[in-house]
């Protein structure tokens, strides 16, 4: 998808958008380790990826820029050109994985065969319902904000934001793949909440973390 097609959309009176930007690459995101509250920094590749978002960011004027206070998210916001606007917002923190922090899904399934985050949650951490409630609180807060908003967050929490935006059950967050350093644009068409662009990464077609 071209920059013009994905990121310069205006639709009459419905031009207001919510940009959800997942933080760029970290060592743990590459390895598939569940990274909730651990403050893992961006890799050099992640830093370059965040800087590569600048041309897209320049196409927008954001009234508010909010970020998870963890460094991988707030540094992504700063590196892509929003350092003067970004404000920390604890509600945008990643799912608290509790006892499974730092583990990969195969490692967790060695302990709990058949484990599924969206069904089983995390002992010592948050349930799906708790994370979904946070996502809905966040969206309710930005509903009354004028203009477009940028939210810098994390993989699983971004999926909950998208599902909540569309009015879907929390468990449907599993259906949205959010790559590190990607942009998803939410908005409206004829008053209906829609996805205008999903999981785009500059110059990087295909799939993967």
Phi and psi restraints in degrees (value plus and minus 20) as a CYANA .aco file:
   2 UNK   PHI     -96.7   -56.7
   2 UNK   PSI     142.8   182.8
   3 UNK   PHI     -79.1   -39.1
   3 UNK   PSI     -65.3   -25.3
   4 UNK   PHI     -82.2   -42.2
   4 UNK   PSI     -61.4   -21.4
   5 UNK   PHI     -88.8   -48.8
   5 UNK   PSI     -58.5   -18.5
   6 UNK   PHI    -111.7   -71.7
   6 UNK   PSI     -51.8   -11.8
   7 UNK   PHI    -146.3  -106.3
   7 UNK   PSI     -11.9    28.1
   8 UNK   PHI    -143.1  -103.1
   8 UNK   PSI      10.4    50.4
   9 UNK   PHI     -92.9   -52.9
   9 UNK   PSI     114.3   154.3
  10 UNK   PHI    -156.1  -116.1
  10 UNK   PSI     116.4   156.4
  11 UNK   PHI    -154.5  -114.5
  11 UNK   PSI      50.2    90.2
  12 UNK   PHI      38.5    78.5
  12 UNK   PSI    -147.5  -107.5
  13 UNK   PHI     -99.5   -59.5
  13 UNK   PSI     -18.3    21.7
  14 UNK   PHI    -131.0   -91.0
  14 UNK   PSI      14.5    54.5
  15 UNK   PHI     -97.7   -57.7
  15 UNK   PSI     -33.2     6.8
  16 UNK   PHI     -81.5   -41.5
  16 UNK   PSI     111.5   151.5
  17 UNK   PHI    -151.0  -111.0
  17 UNK   PSI     137.7   177.7
  18 UNK   PHI    -139.8   -99.8
  18 UNK   PSI      95.8   135.8
  19 UNK   PHI    -115.6   -75.6
  19 UNK   PSI     103.6   143.6
  20 UNK   PHI    -126.4   -86.4
  20 UNK   PSI      95.5   135.5
  21 UNK   PHI    -134.7   -94.7
  21 UNK   PSI      97.6   137.6
  22 UNK   PHI     -97.6   -57.6
  22 UNK   PSI     122.0   162.0
  23 UNK   PHI     -73.6   -33.6
  23 UNK   PSI     133.2   173.2
  24 UNK   PHI     -95.2   -55.2
  24 UNK   PSI    -197.9  -157.9
  25 UNK   PHI     -80.1   -40.1
  25 UNK   PSI     117.5   157.5
  26 UNK   PHI    -143.1  -103.1
  26 UNK   PSI     148.8   188.8
  27 UNK   PHI     -80.1   -40.1
  27 UNK   PSI     -59.1   -19.1
  28 UNK   PHI     -93.3   -53.3
  28 UNK   PSI     -52.5   -12.5
  29 UNK   PHI     -87.8   -47.8
  29 UNK   PSI     -54.5   -14.5
  30 UNK   PHI     -83.8   -43.8
  30 UNK   PSI     -60.5   -20.5
  31 UNK   PHI    -105.3   -65.3
  31 UNK   PSI     -24.0    16.0
  32 UNK   PHI      55.1    95.1
  32 UNK   PSI       1.0    41.0
  33 UNK   PHI    -102.4   -62.4
  33 UNK   PSI     117.5   157.5
  34 UNK   PHI     -86.9   -46.9
  34 UNK   PSI      95.7   135.7
  35 UNK   PHI    -136.3   -96.3
  35 UNK   PSI      73.3   113.3
  36 UNK   PHI    -113.1   -73.1
  36 UNK   PSI    -106.5   -66.5
  37 UNK   PHI    -118.1   -78.1
  37 UNK   PSI     -24.3    15.7
  38 UNK   PHI     -86.8   -46.8
  38 UNK   PSI     116.0   156.0
  39 UNK   PHI    -114.3   -74.3
  39 UNK   PSI      61.8   101.8
  40 UNK   PHI    -113.0   -73.0
  40 UNK   PSI     106.6   146.6
  41 UNK   PHI     -96.1   -56.1
  41 UNK   PSI     145.9   185.9
  42 UNK   PHI     -87.9   -47.9
  42 UNK   PSI     126.2   166.2
  43 UNK   PHI     -99.2   -59.2
  43 UNK   PSI     147.8   187.8
  44 UNK   PHI     -74.8   -34.8
  44 UNK   PSI     -58.2   -18.2
  45 UNK   PHI     -83.8   -43.8
  45 UNK   PSI     -59.7   -19.7
  46 UNK   PHI     -84.7   -44.7
  46 UNK   PSI     -59.7   -19.7
  47 UNK   PHI     -81.7   -41.7
  47 UNK   PSI     -65.3   -25.3
  48 UNK   PHI     -83.7   -43.7
  48 UNK   PSI     -57.9   -17.9
  49 UNK   PHI     -86.4   -46.4
  49 UNK   PSI     -59.8   -19.8
  50 UNK   PHI     -84.0   -44.0
  50 UNK   PSI     -62.1   -22.1
  51 UNK   PHI     -85.4   -45.4
  51 UNK   PSI     -50.4   -10.4
  52 UNK   PHI     -88.8   -48.8
  52 UNK   PSI     -35.1     4.9
  53 UNK   PHI     -97.7   -57.7
  53 UNK   PSI     -31.9     8.1
  54 UNK   PHI     -74.3   -34.3
  54 UNK   PSI     -65.1   -25.1
  55 UNK   PHI     -80.6   -40.6
  55 UNK   PSI     -54.0   -14.0
  56 UNK   PHI     -91.4   -51.4
  56 UNK   PSI     -63.6   -23.6
  57 UNK   PHI     -81.4   -41.4
  57 UNK   PSI     -55.3   -15.3
  58 UNK   PHI     -85.0   -45.0
  58 UNK   PSI     -39.5     0.5
  59 UNK   PHI     -95.6   -55.6
  59 UNK   PSI     -28.7    11.3
  60 UNK   PHI    -141.7  -101.7
  60 UNK   PSI     132.2   172.2
  61 UNK   PHI    -135.2   -95.2
  61 UNK   PSI      90.5   130.5
  62 UNK   PHI    -114.8   -74.8
  62 UNK   PSI     110.8   150.8
  63 UNK   PHI     -94.4   -54.4
  63 UNK   PSI     -54.9   -14.9
  64 UNK   PHI    -159.0  -119.0
  64 UNK   PSI     123.0   163.0
  65 UNK   PHI    -149.2  -109.2
  65 UNK   PSI      94.3   134.3
  66 UNK   PHI    -139.0   -99.0
  66 UNK   PSI     125.3   165.3
  67 UNK   PHI    -162.3  -122.3
  67 UNK   PSI     126.1   166.1
  68 UNK   PHI     -71.2   -31.2
  68 UNK   PSI     120.0   160.0
  69 UNK   PHI     -92.8   -52.8
  69 UNK   PSI     -28.6    11.4
  70 UNK   PHI     -87.1   -47.1
  70 UNK   PSI     124.3   164.3
  71 UNK   PHI     -80.9   -40.9
  71 UNK   PSI     -54.4   -14.4
  72 UNK   PHI     -84.3   -44.3
  72 UNK   PSI     -50.1   -10.1
  73 UNK   PHI    -103.8   -63.8
  73 UNK   PSI     -70.3   -30.3
  74 UNK   PHI     -89.8   -49.8
  74 UNK   PSI     -50.3   -10.3
  75 UNK   PHI     -89.1   -49.1
  75 UNK   PSI     -55.8   -15.8
  76 UNK   PHI     -80.3   -40.3
  76 UNK   PSI     -63.5   -23.5
  77 UNK   PHI     -81.5   -41.5
  77 UNK   PSI     -63.2   -23.2
  78 UNK   PHI     -87.8   -47.8
  78 UNK   PSI     -63.2   -23.2
  79 UNK   PHI     -88.8   -48.8
  79 UNK   PSI     -47.0    -7.0
  80 UNK   PHI    -107.5   -67.5
  80 UNK   PSI     -16.4    23.6
  81 UNK   PHI      90.9   130.9
  81 UNK   PSI     -11.0    29.0
  82 UNK   PHI    -131.6   -91.6
  82 UNK   PSI       6.0    46.0
  83 UNK   PHI     -81.9   -41.9
  83 UNK   PSI     -48.8    -8.8
  84 UNK   PHI    -101.0   -61.0
  84 UNK   PSI     -33.9     6.1
  85 UNK   PHI    -130.7   -90.7
  85 UNK   PSI     -46.2    -6.2
  86 UNK   PHI     -84.9   -44.9
  86 UNK   PSI     116.5   156.5
  87 UNK   PHI    -147.1  -107.1
  87 UNK   PSI     116.3   156.3
  88 UNK   PHI     -88.5   -48.5
  88 UNK   PSI     119.9   159.9
  89 UNK   PHI    -159.1  -119.1
  89 UNK   PSI      86.0   126.0
  90 UNK   PHI     -78.9   -38.9
  90 UNK   PSI     -47.6    -7.6
  91 UNK   PHI     -82.4   -42.4
  91 UNK   PSI     -39.8     0.2
  92 UNK   PHI    -108.8   -68.8
  92 UNK   PSI     -12.4    27.6
  93 UNK   PHI     -82.0   -42.0
  93 UNK   PSI     136.0   176.0
  94 UNK   PHI     -90.5   -50.5
  94 UNK   PSI     141.7   181.7
  95 UNK   PHI     -66.3   -26.3
  95 UNK   PSI     113.0   153.0
  96 UNK   PHI    -101.2   -61.2
  96 UNK   PSI      89.7   129.7
  97 UNK   PHI    -104.9   -64.9
  97 UNK   PSI     -22.0    18.0
  98 UNK   PHI      34.4    74.4
  98 UNK   PSI    -143.5  -103.5
  99 UNK   PHI     -86.2   -46.2
  99 UNK   PSI     -35.0     5.0
 100 UNK   PHI    -119.5   -79.5
 100 UNK   PSI     -12.9    27.1
 101 UNK   PHI     -77.6   -37.6
 101 UNK   PSI     110.5   150.5
 102 UNK   PHI      64.1   104.1
 102 UNK   PSI     -23.5    16.5
 103 UNK   PHI    -118.3   -78.3
 103 UNK   PSI     131.8   171.8
 104 UNK   PHI    -107.0   -67.0
 104 UNK   PSI     145.1   185.1
 105 UNK   PHI     -80.2   -40.2
 105 UNK   PSI     -65.1   -25.1
 106 UNK   PHI     -78.7   -38.7
 106 UNK   PSI     -57.1   -17.1
 107 UNK   PHI     -86.0   -46.0
 107 UNK   PSI     -60.2   -20.2
 108 UNK   PHI     -86.2   -46.2
 108 UNK   PSI     -59.3   -19.3
 109 UNK   PHI     -91.7   -51.7
 109 UNK   PSI     -37.2     2.8
 110 UNK   PHI     -87.0   -47.0
 110 UNK   PSI     -52.5   -12.5
 111 UNK   PHI    -104.0   -64.0
 111 UNK   PSI     -62.1   -22.1
 112 UNK   PHI    -149.3  -109.3
 112 UNK   PSI      69.9   109.9
 113 UNK   PHI     -75.1   -35.1
 113 UNK   PSI     115.4   155.4
 114 UNK   PHI      60.1   100.1
 114 UNK   PSI     -14.9    25.1
 115 UNK   PHI     -76.0   -36.0
 115 UNK   PSI     119.5   159.5
 116 UNK   PHI    -159.3  -119.3
 116 UNK   PSI     102.4   142.4
 117 UNK   PHI     -74.4   -34.4
 117 UNK   PSI     -63.6   -23.6
 118 UNK   PHI     -94.4   -54.4
 118 UNK   PSI     -33.2     6.8
 119 UNK   PHI    -128.2   -88.2
 119 UNK   PSI     -60.3   -20.3
 120 UNK   PHI    -123.2   -83.2
 120 UNK   PSI     -38.8     1.2
 121 UNK   PHI      45.7    85.7
 121 UNK   PSI    -176.3  -136.3
 122 UNK   PHI    -156.2  -116.2
 122 UNK   PSI     100.8   140.8
 123 UNK   PHI     -81.2   -41.2
 123 UNK   PSI     117.1   157.1
 124 UNK   PHI      58.8    98.8
 124 UNK   PSI     -19.8    20.2
 125 UNK   PHI    -146.4  -106.4
 125 UNK   PSI    -167.5  -127.5
 126 UNK   PHI    -115.0   -75.0
 126 UNK   PSI     129.9   169.9
 127 UNK   PHI    -104.9   -64.9
 127 UNK   PSI     145.0   185.0
 128 UNK   PHI     -77.3   -37.3
 128 UNK   PSI     -61.7   -21.7
 129 UNK   PHI     -83.3   -43.3
 129 UNK   PSI     -58.4   -18.4
 130 UNK   PHI     -87.4   -47.4
 130 UNK   PSI     -60.9   -20.9
 131 UNK   PHI     -89.0   -49.0
 131 UNK   PSI     -60.4   -20.4
 132 UNK   PHI     -81.7   -41.7
 132 UNK   PSI     -58.1   -18.1
 133 UNK   PHI     -84.0   -44.0
 133 UNK   PSI     -60.4   -20.4
 134 UNK   PHI     -81.1   -41.1
 134 UNK   PSI     -62.3   -22.3
 135 UNK   PHI     -82.0   -42.0
 135 UNK   PSI     -62.9   -22.9
 136 UNK   PHI     -88.7   -48.7
 136 UNK   PSI     -55.9   -15.9
 137 UNK   PHI     -82.6   -42.6
 137 UNK   PSI     -61.1   -21.1
 138 UNK   PHI     -83.5   -43.5
 138 UNK   PSI     -66.3   -26.3
 139 UNK   PHI     -86.1   -46.1
 139 UNK   PSI     -56.0   -16.0
 140 UNK   PHI     -83.3   -43.3
 140 UNK   PSI     -56.1   -16.1
 141 UNK   PHI     -87.3   -47.3
 141 UNK   PSI     -58.3   -18.3
 142 UNK   PHI    -104.9   -64.9
 142 UNK   PSI     -29.9    10.1
 143 UNK   PHI     -77.9   -37.9
 143 UNK   PSI     -58.9   -18.9
 144 UNK   PHI    -111.1   -71.1
 144 UNK   PSI     -18.3    21.7
 145 UNK   PHI     -99.2   -59.2
 145 UNK   PSI     114.5   154.5
 146 UNK   PHI     -93.3   -53.3
 146 UNK   PSI     130.3   170.3
 147 UNK   PHI      52.9    92.9
 147 UNK   PSI    -191.2  -151.2
 148 UNK   PHI    -105.5   -65.5
 148 UNK   PSI     134.9   174.9
 149 UNK   PHI    -150.8  -110.8
 149 UNK   PSI     120.1   160.1
 150 UNK   PHI    -130.2   -90.2
 150 UNK   PSI     111.0   151.0
 151 UNK   PHI    -140.7  -100.7
 151 UNK   PSI      97.0   137.0
 152 UNK   PHI    -119.4   -79.4
 152 UNK   PSI      98.8   138.8
 153 UNK   PHI    -164.0  -124.0
 153 UNK   PSI    -167.2  -127.2
 154 UNK   PHI    -149.3  -109.3
 154 UNK   PSI     150.4   190.4
 155 UNK   PHI     -77.4   -37.4
 155 UNK   PSI     -79.8   -39.8
 156 UNK   PHI     -91.6   -51.6
 156 UNK   PSI     -58.5   -18.5
 157 UNK   PHI     -86.8   -46.8
 157 UNK   PSI     -55.2   -15.2
 158 UNK   PHI     -80.8   -40.8
 158 UNK   PSI     -57.5   -17.5
 159 UNK   PHI     -84.0   -44.0
 159 UNK   PSI     -57.7   -17.7
 160 UNK   PHI     -88.4   -48.4
 160 UNK   PSI     -56.8   -16.8
 161 UNK   PHI     -81.3   -41.3
 161 UNK   PSI     -62.8   -22.8
 162 UNK   PHI     -86.0   -46.0
 162 UNK   PSI     -67.3   -27.3
 163 UNK   PHI     -79.6   -39.6
 163 UNK   PSI     -62.7   -22.7
 164 UNK   PHI     -86.0   -46.0
 164 UNK   PSI     -60.4   -20.4
 165 UNK   PHI     -77.0   -37.0
 165 UNK   PSI     -60.4   -20.4
 166 UNK   PHI    -105.2   -65.2
 166 UNK   PSI     -21.8    18.2
 167 UNK   PHI      54.5    94.5
 167 UNK   PSI       4.4    44.4
 168 UNK   PHI    -111.9   -71.9
 168 UNK   PSI     139.5   179.5
 169 UNK   PHI     -79.6   -39.6
 169 UNK   PSI     130.1   170.1
 170 UNK   PHI     -73.1   -33.1
 170 UNK   PSI     -58.6   -18.6
 171 UNK   PHI     -83.6   -43.6
 171 UNK   PSI     -40.5    -0.5
 172 UNK   PHI     -94.2   -54.2
 172 UNK   PSI     -26.1    13.9
 173 UNK   PHI     -77.8   -37.8
 173 UNK   PSI     -44.6    -4.6
 174 UNK   PHI     -81.0   -41.0
 174 UNK   PSI     -40.3    -0.3
 175 UNK   PHI    -102.3   -62.3
 175 UNK   PSI     -27.2    12.8
 176 UNK   PHI    -131.7   -91.7
 176 UNK   PSI      91.8   131.8
 177 UNK   PHI    -105.0   -65.0
 177 UNK   PSI     106.7   146.7
 178 UNK   PHI    -142.8  -102.8
 178 UNK   PSI      83.8   123.8
 179 UNK   PHI     -97.1   -57.1
 179 UNK   PSI     135.3   175.3
 180 UNK   PHI     -80.0   -40.0
 180 UNK   PSI     115.7   155.7
 181 UNK   PHI      54.7    94.7
 181 UNK   PSI      -3.0    37.0
 182 UNK   PHI    -119.2   -79.2
 182 UNK   PSI     141.5   181.5
 183 UNK   PHI    -139.7   -99.7
 183 UNK   PSI     110.5   150.5
 184 UNK   PHI    -140.3  -100.3
 184 UNK   PSI     110.1   150.1
 185 UNK   PHI    -130.1   -90.1
 185 UNK   PSI     100.1   140.1
 186 UNK   PHI    -125.5   -85.5
 186 UNK   PSI     130.1   170.1
 187 UNK   PHI    -189.4  -149.4
 187 UNK   PSI    -169.7  -129.7
 188 UNK   PHI    -154.7  -114.7
 188 UNK   PSI     129.7   169.7
 189 UNK   PHI    -155.1  -115.1
 189 UNK   PSI      98.3   138.3
 190 UNK   PHI      32.8    72.8
 190 UNK   PSI      18.2    58.2
 191 UNK   PHI      62.9   102.9
 191 UNK   PSI     -21.7    18.3
 192 UNK   PHI    -118.2   -78.2
 192 UNK   PSI     110.8   150.8
 193 UNK   PHI     -83.0   -43.0
 193 UNK   PSI     110.5   150.5
 194 UNK   PHI    -158.2  -118.2
 194 UNK   PSI     150.1   190.1
 195 UNK   PHI    -124.1   -84.1
 195 UNK   PSI      98.9   138.9
 196 UNK   PHI    -106.7   -66.7
 196 UNK   PSI     -52.1   -12.1
 197 UNK   PHI    -171.5  -131.5
 197 UNK   PSI     122.3   162.3
 198 UNK   PHI    -149.6  -109.6
 198 UNK   PSI      99.6   139.6
 199 UNK   PHI      39.8    79.8
 199 UNK   PSI      14.0    54.0
 200 UNK   PHI     -99.3   -59.3
 200 UNK   PSI     120.1   160.1
 201 UNK   PHI    -147.9  -107.9
 201 UNK   PSI     110.3   150.3
 202 UNK   PHI     -75.4   -35.4
 202 UNK   PSI     102.7   142.7
 203 UNK   PHI      44.8    84.8
 203 UNK   PSI      -0.8    39.2
 204 UNK   PHI    -153.5  -113.5
 204 UNK   PSI      57.9    97.9
 205 UNK   PHI     -90.0   -50.0
 205 UNK   PSI     143.4   183.4
 206 UNK   PHI      81.0   121.0
 206 UNK   PSI    -178.7  -138.7
 207 UNK   PHI    -143.5  -103.5
 207 UNK   PSI     153.5   193.5
 208 UNK   PHI     102.0   142.0
 208 UNK   PSI     147.8   187.8
